[in-house]
Amino acid sequence: MRKSRAGKSKAAMLRRLITRGCVAMPGAFNGLTARLIEQIGFDAVYVSGAGLSNATAGVPDIGLLSREEFARLAGYIAAAVAIPVVSDADTGFDDAAKTVQMFERAGLAGLHLEDQEFPKRCGHLGGKTLVKPAEMAKKIKAAVNARRDRDFLVIARTDARSVEGFEAAVARAQIYLQAGADAIFPEALESAEEFAEFARKVRAPLMANMTEFGRSPLLSVHELATMGYRLVIFPQTALRAAMAVEQQCLRDLYRQGSQKKWRSKMQSRQELYELLRYDPSADEWTG
């Protein structure tokens, strides 16, 4: 099991955090972004399957990366920071137990598994199909039984709201909790009222997805905490912001043949080295 610099497992750190309040988790698509999230003061990092697929492979979020690729890339992110990292694990890659073991070895504090059929689709798109609740429950049991660190968080995501309706999502959540899930992630709820009602009906640690341009309203961490949510993820926020700025910068470079006007807007070399904890004068990296 991976430990923080304080000697405690990151999974145990995350467990303590969610008992104390609501944890905001921006998405990181590489180790450098994770370092920035940590430097700014966030307590945990999220790894989005869409973020890894889009940013590292340039492919859509439809399950094209393998379990090994996911674990390796998410492991780089987890190793870059001292705070807990939770990763998307899609549908479990056909073997939830093996996935948990691999992600745990990679240094992650937890993962979430979803009840879509493979190949999966983005949770905020149509055309999704779901496995039977009993099949998902079996997957959760296998995942829970496979972990070595009992604090490693196994989160069950249900996409039922946009396929079978709100009440079906609640019913599936109850089944998944009985199967041993530590927390529930109701994907693509469609109003603040639905987020509040779900929290009233499902008495467990809950994860909310505040992705932009999706089916869900963009609620604040404070609003969700008041409802009872304990994890709030912002999976693509940093990537979308970065890509918008990169697009503007590269367009200017293409048109003008120079990046001079962008220098004042860039991260400086010194700021980068500070983020990396690298001292070039001593040629020393402190990790």
C-alpha positions in Angstrom: 0.0 0.0 0.0 1.3 3.5 -0.9 1.9 5.9 1.9 2.0 9.7 2.1 5.0 11.5 3.3 3.4 11.5 6.8 3.5 7.7 6.7 -0.3 7.1 6.5 -1.9 5.4 3.5 -3.5 7.8 1.1 -6.7 5.7 1.2 -6.9 6.2 5.0 -6.3 9.9 4.5 -9.2 10.1 2.1 -11.5 8.2 4.5 -10.7 10.7 7.2 -11.3 13.6 4.8 -14.8 12.4 3.8 -15.8 11.9 7.5 -14.9 15.5 8.2 -16.6 17.2 5.3 -17.0 17.5 1.5 -13.8 17.0 -0.5 -13.4 19.0 -3.8 -11.4 17.0 -6.3 -10.3 18.7 -9.6 -9.4 16.4 -12.4 -5.7 15.9 -13.3 -4.7 14.5 -16.7 -1.0 14.3 -15.9 1.4 14.6 -12.9 2.2 18.2 -13.4 -1.5 19.2 -13.2 -1.8 17.1 -10.1 1.1 19.0 -8.5 -0.6 22.3 -9.3 -3.9 21.0 -7.7 -1.9 20.1 -4.6 0.1 23.3 -4.5 -3.1 25.4 -4.7 -4.4 23.7 -1.6 -6.9 21.0 -2.6 -7.0 17.9 -0.4 -7.4 15.3 -3.2 -7.1 14.8 -6.9 -9.4 13.0 -9.4 -8.4 11.1 -12.5 -11.0 11.2 -15.3 -11.1 8.4 -17.8 -12.1 11.0 -20.4 -9.2 13.2 -19.3 -6.7 10.4 -19.8 -8.2 9.2 -23.1 -8.5 12.7 -24.5 -5.3 14.3 -23.3 -2.8 11.4 -23.5 -4.1 9.3 -26.4 -6.2 11.9 -28.3 -9.2 9.5 -28.4 -12.8 9.8 -27.1 -14.0 8.4 -23.8 -15.4 5.1 -25.1 -13.2 2.6 -23.3 -10.3 2.5 -25.7 -7.5 2.6 -23.1 -6.5 -0.7 -21.5 -6.4 -1.5 -17.8 -2.6 -1.4 -17.9 -2.6 2.0 -19.6 -5.1 3.4 -17.1 -3.1 2.1 -14.1 0.2 3.3 -15.5 -1.0 6.8 -16.3 -3.0 7.2 -13.1 0.0 5.9 -11.2 2.2 8.7 -12.5 -0.4 11.2 -11.2 -0.6 9.5 -7.8 3.2 9.4 -7.4 3.4 13.1 -8.2 1.5 14.2 -5.1 1.3 13.5 -1.4 -2.5 13.8 -1.3 -5.0 11.1 -2.2 -5.9 10.4 -5.8 -9.2 8.6 -6.9 -9.5 7.3 -10.4 -12.2 6.4 -12.9 -12.0 2.7 -13.7 -14.7 2.6 -16.3 -16.6 -0.7 -16.2 -13.8 -2.5 -14.4 -12.1 -3.9 -17.6 -13.9 -7.2 -17.4 -12.2 -8.1 -14.1 -12.9 -5.8 -11.2 -10.8 -7.7 -8.8 -7.7 -7.5 -11.0 -8.4 -3.8 -11.6 -8.6 -3.0 -7.9 -5.3 -4.8 -7.3 -3.5 -3.0 -10.1 -4.8 0.4 -9.2 -4.0 -0.1 -5.6 -0.4 -1.1 -6.5 -0.2 2.1 -8.6 -0.7 4.1 -5.5 -4.3 5.2 -5.9 -6.6 5.8 -2.9 -9.8 4.6 -4.6 -11.6 4.1 -7.8 -15.1 4.0 -9.2 -16.8 1.4 -11.3 -19.9 2.0 -13.4 -22.9 -0.1 -14.3 -22.8 0.5 -18.1 -22.3 -2.3 -20.6 -19.0 -2.3 -22.4 -18.2 -0.4 -24.6 -19.2 2.5 -22.3 -20.2 6.0 -23.2 -19.7 9.4 -21.5 -22.2 9.6 -18.7 -23.7 12.8 -20.1 -24.4 11.4 -23.6 -27.4 9.3 -24.7 -27.4 5.8 -26.1 -26.1 4.2 -22.9 -27.0 0.6 -21.9 -26.7 -0.8 -18.4 -25.9 -4.2 -17.0 -28.4 -5.9 -14.6 -28.2 -4.7 -11.0 -27.2 -8.2 -9.9 -24.2 -8.2 -12.3 -23.0 -4.9 -11.0 -23.4 -6.1 -7.4 -21.2 -9.1 -8.2 -18.6 -6.8 -9.7 -18.6 -4.6 -6.5 -18.3 -7.6 -4.2 -15.3 -8.8 -6.3 -13.7 -5.4 -6.1 -14.2 -5.0 -2.4 -12.8 -8.5 -1.6 -9.8 -8.0 -3.8 -8.4 -4.9 -2.0 -5.4 -5.3 0.3 -5.9 -2.0 2.1 -9.3 -2.0 3.7 -9.4 1.8 3.4 -9.1 1.7 -0.4 -12.3 3.3 -1.5 -14.6 1.4 -3.9 -17.2 3.7 -5.3 -20.2 2.5 -7.4 -21.3 4.7 -10.2 -24.8 4.3 -11.6 -25.8 5.7 -14.9 -29.4 4.7 -14.4 -30.9 8.2 -14.1 -30.7 8.9 -17.9 -31.6 5.3 -18.9 -34.1 4.0 -16.4 -35.1 7.0 -14.4 -34.4 8.6 -11.0 -36.1 6.0 -8.8 -34.2 3.2 -10.6 -30.9 5.0 -9.8 -31.9 5.2 -6.2 -32.9 1.5 -6.2 -29.6 0.5 -7.8 -27.6 2.6 -5.3 -29.2 0.6 -2.4 -28.3 -2.7 -4.1 -24.7 -1.6 -4.6 -24.4 -0.5 -1.0 -25.6 -3.9 0.1 -23.0 -5.4 -2.1 -20.3 -3.6 -0.2 -19.7 -0.3 -2.1 -18.1 2.4 0.1 -19.8 5.3 -1.7 -22.2 6.0 -4.5 -21.8 8.1 -7.6 -25.1 9.0 -9.2 -24.1 10.2 -12.7 -26.0 12.8 -14.7 -28.7 13.9 -12.2 -30.6 16.7 -13.9 -31.5 19.3 -11.2 -30.5 20.6 -7.8 -33.7 19.1 -6.5 -32.6 15.7 -7.8 -29.2 16.0 -6.1 -30.9 16.8 -2.8 -33.6 14.1 -3.2 -30.9 11.5 -4.0 -29.0 12.4 -0.8 -32.2 12.1 1.3 -33.0 8.7 -0.1 -29.5 7.2 -0.2 -27.8 7.5 3.2 -24.2 6.9 2.3 -21.1 8.9 1.2 -22.0 10.3 -2.2 -20.0 11.6 -5.1 -21.2 14.5 -7.3 -19.9 15.1 -10.8 -19.7 18.9 -11.7 -18.7 18.5 -15.3 -19.3 21.3 -17.7 -21.7 21.1 -20.7 -23.5 18.1 -19.3 -26.9 17.2 -18.0 -26.3 18.3 -14.4 -26.4 21.9 -13.1 -23.1 23.4 -11.9 -23.6 23.5 -8.1 -21.0 24.7 -5.7 -19.1 22.5 -3.3 -20.8 24.3 -0.4 -24.3 23.6 -1.9 -23.5 19.9 -2.4 -22.0 19.7 1.1 -25.1 21.1 2.6 -27.1 18.4 0.8 -24.8 15.7 2.3 -22.4 15.0 -0.6 -18.8 14.0 0.5 -16.9 14.0 -2.8 -17.3 16.5 -5.6 -15.3 16.0 -8.8 -14.4 18.5 -11.6 -13.1 16.0 -14.1 -12.4 18.1 -17.2 -12.3 21.7 -15.8 -8.5 22.1 -15.9 -8.2 20.3 -19.3 -10.9 22.4 -20.9 -9.5 25.6 -19.6 -6.0 24.7 -20.7 -7.1 23.6 -24.1 -8.9 26.9 -24.7 -5.9 28.9 -23.8 -3.5 26.7 -25.8 -5.8 27.1 -28.8 -5.6 30.9 -28.6 -1.8 30.9 -28.1 -1.1 28.5 -31.0 -3.4 30.4 -33.3 -1.4 33.6 -32.6 1.9 31.7 -33.0 0.7 30.3 -36.4 -0.5 33.7 -37.6 2.2 35.9 -36.3 5.2 33.6 -36.1 6.0 34.7 -32.6 4.9 34.0 -29.0 6.2 37.2 -27.6 2.9 38.7 -26.5 2.1 35.5 -24.6 5.2 35.5 -22.3 3.5 37.5 -19.6 0.6 35.0 -19.5 2.9 31.9 -19.3 4.1 29.9 -16.4 7.7 31.0 -16.0 10.6 28.6 -15.9 11.1 29.3 -12.2 7.5 28.6 -11.4 7.7 25.3 -13.3 10.9 24.4 -11.3 9.2 25.3 -8.1 6.2 23.1 -9.0 8.6 20.2 -9.8 10.6 20.9 -6.7 13.8 21.1 -8.8 16.8 23.2 -8.0 18.8 23.6 -11.2 21.7 25.3 -9.4 22.3 22.1 -7.5 20.9 19.9 -10.2 18.8 18.4 -7.5 15.2 17.1 -7.5 13.5 16.6 -4.1 10.5 14.7 -5.5 
